[in-house]
């Protein structure tokens, strides 16, 4: 299900463990020379930006993701082209279609994600709350689901 973009990220302060995936509208400065969009830590995202990376030249029919993070927060943006992000919290699944450089998808911790349906020439920018840490990854779906259920019970 595609959700309408919101003006900014406002996580549920009463239960950060139950934050939801959501679309975030990013500022767009437009003039006759083109558009400019920017992202600021603790402004457009509720975390300090510690890492930025991007996916590109994804072959047709390929998918990315297939994992969750224990604590990492991310913002995914289609800088060029389009792709679908399938999210799963262990109890709720959604699909988001990203195709605008001024709209990002916020992924809170403990969100399984799979990215597919990449158009030709697409570029997925990822803004992350921490440096790479392999121990933060959950790469087995069943282990993710069990961990998510345990966290919800706690």
TAWO-V740212 format. One line per field, one symbol per residue. ss: DSSP state (a for helix, b for strand, c for the rest). A space follows every 10 residues. Layout:
ss = ???
//
This chain:
ss = cccccbcccc cccccaaacc cbbbbcccbb bccbbbcccc bcccbccccc bbbbbbcccc cccbbbbbbc cccbbbbbbb ccbbbbbbcc ccbbbbbbcc ccbbbbbccc cbbbbbcccc ccbbbbbbcc cccaaabbcc aaaaaaaaaa aaac
//
